[in-house]
Amino acid sequence: MRYNFDQIIDRHNTYSTQWDYTKDRFGSDDVLPFSISDTDFQVPNEILDSMNKRLEHPIFGYTRWNHQDYKNSIIQWFEDDGITKVDEDWIVYSPSVVYTIGTLIRELTDEGDGVATFIPMYDAFFNTIEANGRQLLPIKIKGKEEFDQIDWDTLETVLSQKQTKIFLLTNPHNPTGHLFTKEELIKIVEVCQRNHVFIISDDIHRDLLVREGQSYIPITDITDRDVALCCSSTKIFNTPGLIGAYAFIPDLELRDKYLKNLKQKDALSSASILGIESMMAGYMGSKDYVIELREYLRDNYEILAKFLRKEFPEIKFEIPDATYLAWINISELTMTAEELQDRLVNNGKVGIMSGKVYGDSRYIRMNVGCPKTKLVEGLKRMKEALHS
């Protein structure tokens, strides 16, 4: 093992959203946080080396993303499976996945149009859809302890409605951790194309596969028509503060419209130099980091699952396919979601996100992307909170 994921790194006083601003989410500065989706792990050595090397150069001027080094690193990363093919012309830069999604929603729809998505969902999507004056059209998806079921009848019904113009997918899904199979993706594409619905797929968690034997399949492997895939290296390498994402937009006309927004309307054509360098370094040299991180996360999930089975058998949890976000069903607890949060925060001094934030108050979402000592301490606090 090259990496010591057990290492405790103090993140206080670094302007960390997760650690320095717990009061924003939990109303208290005195909680151990398992909240926002970054990890408490050091970034790969290759990224640190590339950052240090770049910092030796004393100028940080305007930076171009549209070059072969940038695009080739993405292509190599995606085509590593020997199956996927990426056209370099598809690739566009973005400051963030959510920026890409918001821009595409505005280009592809008019105010009042509908954007369908599986719910629960990543909380930023609520604002991205509704603040742009579009209708949110939810379709239920169940967690793994409920057999990962997709309501296909509802999907067909919602996508066949006249106002539905976009289906917003997250693969792997946040927060349930479901990794969509090839058969599921084919079926989703068939329903969308039959109803003339454009697919935007957020694949930012694509590398965080937890269950062994799983295979990630990008939606662009299924179709390059009426589809865009949004991604970033920031989740797997824990670099969201360095800024940077990208997208595959196969349609030339839509790609040109997107780039017009990026370059002209929003004046974002110059990329973050550290974001560019970190992505290229990670994609070109940090595969071992990914392998070791997945193993560590599997162990953390086992610790969590064993703890819940022993201490709270009424809480339902199954290890997800992907992500470091545990989606935990607390519906059989004899307390409301609000009462649970009050106990966790005020009695246990532990910050775990309420599922209400993501559209389902029957759950809590716990970030297990942390050293085992932190996880064990958090579970100890949970036990104290619920038994108090």
C-alpha positions in Angstrom: 0.0 0.0 0.0 1.5 3.4 -1.1 -1.1 5.4 0.8 -1.9 5.7 4.5 -5.6 6.4 4.5 -5.6 6.0 8.3 -3.5 9.2 8.6 -5.4 12.0 10.5 -5.0 15.3 8.8 -6.3 18.3 10.7 -8.5 20.3 8.3 -9.5 23.0 10.7 -8.7 26.6 9.8 -8.3 25.8 6.1 -11.7 27.3 5.2 -13.0 23.7 4.9 -16.7 23.6 4.2 -17.0 20.3 5.9 -15.0 21.1 9.0 -14.9 24.9 9.5 -18.5 25.7 8.7 -20.5 22.9 10.4 -22.8 25.5 11.9 -24.2 26.2 8.4 -25.5 22.6 8.2 -26.1 21.6 11.8 -26.5 24.8 13.7 -23.5 24.0 15.9 -19.7 24.4 15.7 -19.2 21.5 18.0 -19.9 18.4 15.9 -17.8 15.8 14.2 -18.9 16.1 10.5 -19.7 13.4 8.0 -21.4 15.8 5.6 -20.3 17.4 2.4 -18.9 15.0 -0.2 -15.2 15.5 -0.1 -12.9 13.1 1.8 -10.4 13.5 4.6 -7.6 11.8 2.6 -4.4 13.2 1.2 -4.5 13.6 -2.6 -2.3 11.3 -4.7 1.4 11.8 -4.6 1.5 12.5 -8.4 -0.9 15.4 -7.9 1.2 16.8 -5.0 4.3 16.5 -7.1 2.7 18.3 -10.1 1.4 21.1 -7.8 4.8 21.6 -6.2 6.5 21.7 -9.6 4.0 24.2 -11.0 4.3 26.4 -7.9 8.0 26.7 -8.7 7.0 28.8 -11.7 6.2 32.3 -10.4 3.5 33.2 -12.9 -0.1 32.0 -12.9 -1.6 33.7 -16.0 -4.6 32.9 -18.1 -4.6 29.2 -18.9 -5.9 27.3 -21.9 -7.7 24.0 -21.6 -8.2 23.2 -25.3 -5.0 21.2 -26.0 -4.0 17.6 -26.5 -2.4 17.0 -23.1 -5.7 17.9 -21.4 -7.9 15.9 -23.8 -5.7 12.9 -24.0 -5.6 12.4 -20.2 -9.4 12.3 -20.2 -9.6 10.0 -23.2 -7.0 7.6 -21.7 -8.8 7.5 -18.4 -12.2 6.6 -20.0 -10.7 4.2 -22.6 -8.7 2.3 -20.0 -11.5 -0.4 -19.9 -10.7 -1.3 -23.6 -14.3 -0.9 -24.6 -15.2 2.8 -24.2 -14.4 5.2 -27.1 -14.3 9.0 -26.7 -14.2 11.4 -29.6 -11.8 14.2 -28.6 -14.0 16.7 -30.3 -16.7 16.0 -27.7 -14.6 17.3 -24.8 -15.3 20.7 -23.3 -14.0 22.3 -20.2 -16.2 23.5 -17.3 -15.5 25.0 -13.9 -17.9 22.5 -12.4 -20.4 19.8 -13.2 -23.3 21.8 -11.9 -22.3 24.7 -14.1 -22.4 22.4 -17.1 -25.8 21.1 -16.1 -27.3 24.5 -15.6 -26.0 25.8 -18.9 -27.3 22.8 -20.8 -30.7 23.1 -19.1 -31.0 26.8 -20.3 -29.9 25.9 -23.8 -32.2 22.9 -24.2 -35.4 24.1 -22.6 -37.6 27.1 -22.0 -38.9 28.4 -18.7 -41.8 26.2 -17.6 -40.4 23.1 -19.3 -39.8 20.0 -17.2 -36.6 18.3 -16.1 -37.1 14.7 -14.9 -34.8 13.0 -12.5 -34.6 10.1 -10.0 -35.3 11.2 -6.5 -33.8 11.3 -3.9 -31.1 13.3 -5.6 -28.1 15.5 -5.1 -29.4 18.6 -3.4 -27.8 21.1 -5.7 -30.0 19.8 -8.5 -33.1 21.3 -6.8 -31.8 24.8 -7.2 -30.3 24.2 -10.6 -33.7 23.1 -12.0 -36.0 25.4 -10.1 -34.0 28.6 -10.0 -33.8 28.4 -13.8 -37.6 28.4 -13.9 -38.0 24.8 -14.9 -40.3 22.2 -13.4 -38.8 19.4 -11.3 -40.4 16.1 -12.3 -39.4 13.4 -9.8 -39.2 9.7 -10.3 -38.7 7.5 -7.3 -35.6 5.2 -7.0 -35.2 2.9 -4.1 -32.1 2.2 -2.1 -30.2 -1.1 -2.1 -31.9 -2.4 1.0 -35.1 -2.0 -1.1 -33.5 -3.9 -4.0 -32.4 -0.9 -6.1 -35.7 -0.8 -7.9 -36.5 1.7 -10.6 -40.1 2.6 -11.2 -40.1 2.0 -15.0 -43.8 2.7 -15.4 -43.5 6.1 -13.7 -40.4 6.8 -15.8 -42.3 6.2 -19.0 -45.3 8.2 -17.8 -43.2 11.2 -16.8 -41.0 11.2 -19.9 -44.0 11.0 -22.2 -45.4 14.2 -20.8 -45.3 17.1 -23.3 -43.4 19.4 -20.9 -40.6 16.9 -20.2 -37.5 18.0 -22.2 -34.6 16.6 -20.1 -33.8 13.5 -18.1 -31.1 14.3 -15.5 -29.2 11.1 -14.6 -26.5 10.6 -12.0 -24.4 7.5 -12.6 -23.4 6.3 -10.0 -26.4 7.7 -8.3 -26.1 10.2 -5.5 -27.2 9.6 -2.8 -28.3 5.9 -3.1 -24.9 4.8 -4.6 -26.6 2.7 -7.3 -24.4 2.0 -10.3 -26.6 1.7 -13.4 -26.1 -1.5 -15.4 -25.8 -1.6 -19.2 -29.3 -3.1 -19.4 -30.7 -0.3 -17.3 -28.9 2.4 -19.4 -30.1 0.9 -22.6 -33.7 1.0 -21.3 -33.4 4.6 -20.1 -32.0 5.6 -23.5 -34.8 3.8 -25.3 -37.5 5.5 -23.2 -35.9 8.9 -23.6 -35.4 8.7 -27.3 -38.9 7.4 -27.9 -40.2 10.5 -26.1 -37.6 13.0 -27.6 -36.1 13.7 -24.1 -32.5 14.8 -23.9 -30.2 13.0 -21.4 -27.8 14.8 -19.1 -25.7 12.3 -17.1 -23.7 13.4 -14.1 -20.9 10.8 -13.7 -18.7 12.6 -11.2 -18.6 9.5 -8.9 -17.7 7.1 -11.8 -14.4 6.0 -10.2 -15.7 5.4 -6.7 -16.8 1.8 -7.2 -17.1 -0.1 -4.0 -18.5 -3.5 -4.8 -15.9 -5.8 -6.5 -16.8 -7.0 -10.0 -18.8 -3.8 -10.8 -18.2 -2.1 -14.2 -19.0 1.5 -14.9 -20.5 2.2 -18.3 -20.7 5.8 -19.5 -24.0 6.7 -21.2 -22.1 7.7 -24.3 -21.2 4.1 -24.8 -24.9 3.5 -25.3 -25.7 6.4 -27.5 -24.1 9.6 -28.8 -27.5 11.1 -29.8 -29.3 13.6 -27.6 -27.0 13.1 -24.7 -24.3 14.9 -22.7 -22.0 13.4 -20.0 -20.6 15.6 -17.2 -17.7 14.6 -15.1 -14.6 15.7 -13.1 -11.6 14.2 -11.4 -12.2 16.2 -8.2 -14.2 13.5 -6.4 -11.9 10.5 -6.9 -8.7 12.6 -6.2 -10.3 14.9 -3.5 -9.4 18.1 -5.3 -12.7 20.1 -5.6 -11.0 23.2 -4.2 -8.7 23.3 -7.2 -11.7 23.7 -9.6 -12.3 22.0 -12.8 -14.7 19.7 -14.7 -15.4 18.6 -18.2 -18.2 17.3 -20.4 -18.8 15.1 -23.5 -21.2 16.9 -25.8 -21.4 14.8 -29.1 -23.8 17.2 -30.9 -21.8 19.9 -32.7 -24.5 22.5 -32.6 -25.1 22.1 -28.9 -21.4 22.0 -28.2 -20.9 25.3 -30.0 -23.8 26.9 -28.0 -22.2 25.6 -24.8 -18.8 27.0 -25.7 -20.4 30.4 -26.5 -21.9 30.5 -23.0 -18.6 29.5 -21.5 -16.4 31.9 -23.5 -18.6 34.8 -24.2 -21.7 35.0 -21.9 -20.0 33.8 -18.7 -16.3 34.7 -19.6 -15.0 31.4 -18.2 -12.8 30.2 -21.0 -9.6 30.5 -19.0 -9.2 27.5 -16.8 -7.8 27.1 -13.3 -4.1 26.1 -13.9 -4.0 24.0 -10.7 -7.2 22.3 -11.7 -5.9 21.4 -15.1 -2.5 20.2 -13.8 -4.1 18.1 -11.0 -6.5 16.4 -13.4 -3.8 15.5 -15.9 -1.4 14.3 -13.2 -4.1 12.2 -11.5 -5.4 10.7 -14.7 -2.0 9.9 -16.1 -0.4 8.4 -13.0 -2.7 7.7 -10.0 -4.5 4.5 -10.8 -3.0 2.8 -7.7 -4.5 5.5 -5.6 -7.9 4.6 -6.9 -7.4 0.9 -6.3 -6.3 1.4 -2.7 -9.0 4.0 -2.0 -11.7 1.6 -3.1 -10.3 -1.1 -0.8 -10.3 1.3 2.1 -13.8 2.4 1.5 -15.0 -1.2 1.3 -13.5 -1.8 4.8 -15.2 1.4 6.1 -18.5 0.2 4.8 -18.1 -3.1 6.4 -17.4 -1.4 9.8 -20.6 0.7 9.3 -22.7 -2.3 8.3 -21.5 -4.5 11.2 -22.1 -1.7 13.7 -25.6 -1.1 12.5 -26.5 -4.8 12.5 -25.3 -5.1 16.1 -26.4 -1.9 17.7 -29.5 -0.8 15.6 -31.0 -3.8 13.8 -34.1 -1.6 13.0 -31.9 0.6 10.9 -31.6 -0.8 7.4 -28.4 -0.5 5.4 -26.8 -2.4 2.5 -23.3 -1.5 1.2 -23.9 0.5 -2.1 -22.4 -0.1 -5.5 -20.4 3.1 -5.5 -19.6 6.4 -3.8 -18.4 7.0 -0.2 -21.9 8.2 0.8 -23.8 5.7 3.0 -27.5 6.0 2.4 -29.0 4.7 5.6 -32.7 3.8 6.1 -33.9 5.0 9.5 -37.7 4.7 8.8 -38.2 2.1 11.5 -36.8 4.2 14.3 -39.4 5.4 16.8 -38.6 9.0 16.1 -39.0 11.6 13.4 -36.2 12.7 11.2 -36.2 16.0 13.1 -35.9 14.3 16.4 -33.1 12.1 15.1 -31.1 15.1 13.9 -31.7 16.8 17.3 -30.2 13.8 19.1 -27.3 13.4 16.7 -26.3 17.0 16.8 -27.1 18.0 20.4 -26.5 14.8 22.3 -24.0 12.9 20.2 -22.2 15.9 18.7 -22.1 14.2 15.3 -23.1 15.8 12.0 -24.8 13.4 9.6 -26.9 14.8 6.8 -30.7 14.3 6.9 -32.1 12.6 3.9 -34.7 15.3 3.8 -32.0 17.5 2.1 -32.0 15.0 -0.8 -35.8 14.4 -1.0 -36.4 11.5 1.4 -36.6 12.0 5.1 -36.6 8.3 5.7 -32.9 8.2 5.3 -29.7 9.8 6.5 -26.5 10.3 4.4 -23.2 9.6 6.0 -19.8 10.3 4.4 -17.5 7.4 5.1 -14.6 8.9 3.1 -12.5 9.3 6.2 -9.9 7.5 8.4 -11.3 4.6 10.4 -10.7 6.3 13.7 -13.0 9.1 12.7 -15.6 6.7 11.5 -15.5 4.6 14.7 -15.7 7.8 16.8 -18.7 9.0 14.8 -20.5 5.7 15.2 -19.7 5.8 19.0 -21.4 9.2 19.1 -24.3 7.9 17.1 -24.8 5.1 19.6 -24.6 7.6 22.5 -27.1 9.9 20.8 -29.7 7.3 20.0 -29.5 5.5 23.4 -29.6 8.6 25.4 
